[in-house]
């Protein structure tokens, strides 16, 4: 069962305080850094709940393991935003929007949907 963290900690991922983020333990390396959890913002559920789930998102995040990515943007607080379009899983293609921060051990999933 996922642990729900204080909403203020992950304020960059979702603008609604009524939506609960879910986090999952994971161990993978991205950009030569080790990450120990994935935090999934429920934003995807608003429009894409019929074609994606937390389980699919976790499998998509695993596809990032061992790779190097350049951020699409970096905000004033140091959050780095990434987009991977065309991730393939079970013969289906997905877009994953995620973030990292230099001072954190989590990968934040902002949104995900099927292409």
N, C-alpha and C positions, 0 to 999 in steps of 0.2 A: 504494500500500500504506500503511495507517495506521501511524503511529508510536505505540508504546506508551510511556507515561510512567510515572514512578515512582508506584506505587500510593499512597504516603503523601500526595502532592500533592492528590489528589482523594478523600480519605478520606470526605468527606460523601456521596458518591454511592453507595457500595456497602460492605456490611459484611463481605464475603468477600475475603480477600487472595488467593484462588486464581482470581478472575475478573479478566480483563484488560480494561481499558477501551481503547477505540479512539478516536483523534482524527482529525479531518478538517479540512483548511483550508476556510475559508468567509469571505465578507465580507458582513456584513449589519448593519443597524442596528435595535436594539430599545431602547425607552425612551430614545431619543436618544443611544445609545452605540453605537460601532462594535465589532463582535466579529469576531475573525479565525480562530476555530476552534470546532468542536463536539466535545465529548467525550461519547461514548455509553457508558453503563454497560451491560454485557451482561445485566442483571437480566431484561430482557424475554424473553430466550431460554429462561428456565426454564419459562414457561407459554405464551408467545405466538410462538414461533419459526416456527410454520407459517403465521402470518398477517401477520407483520411482519419487516422486515429493516433493516439499517443504511441501505440506500438509501432505503427508504420513510421512515425517520426523518429523513434529510437533506432529503427533499422536504417533510415536515411542518414542519421548522424553517424552511425558506424561506418558508412561509406566515406566519411571525411577522414577517418583514422589514418595517420601516417603521412598526411599530405600537407602541403604548404599553400596558403591562400593569401591573396592581397585584399585588403578591405576595399569596399566600394566607397565607404565614407567613414569619417571619424568625427564624433561630436565633441563639443567643448568639455565634456566630462571624461573624455578618453575612451568612450565606448566605440568599438570598431564594428562596423556592420558589413556583413557578407551576404552574397546571393549566389546560390548554386542552382542554375536552371538546367534541366535535363538529366537530373539524377535518375538512374534506372533501377527499379526494384520490381521483381516478378513481372517483367515485360510491360511495365507501366512507367511513365515518366512523371517526375515531380519537380517542383520548385521549392527550395528551402531558403528561408531568410533567417539569418541567425546573427548573434553578436558575441563578442569577447571583450574582456577588459583586462588590462595588465595586472590588476590587483586581485583578480578573482580566479577561482578554480572551477567555474562552471561555464558551460556553453549555453547561451540563452537562445531558444528558438522563438523568434518573433512571429513567424507565420510559415505555413506550408500548405501546398495544394497540389492537386494532380493536374498535369498539363494535357 
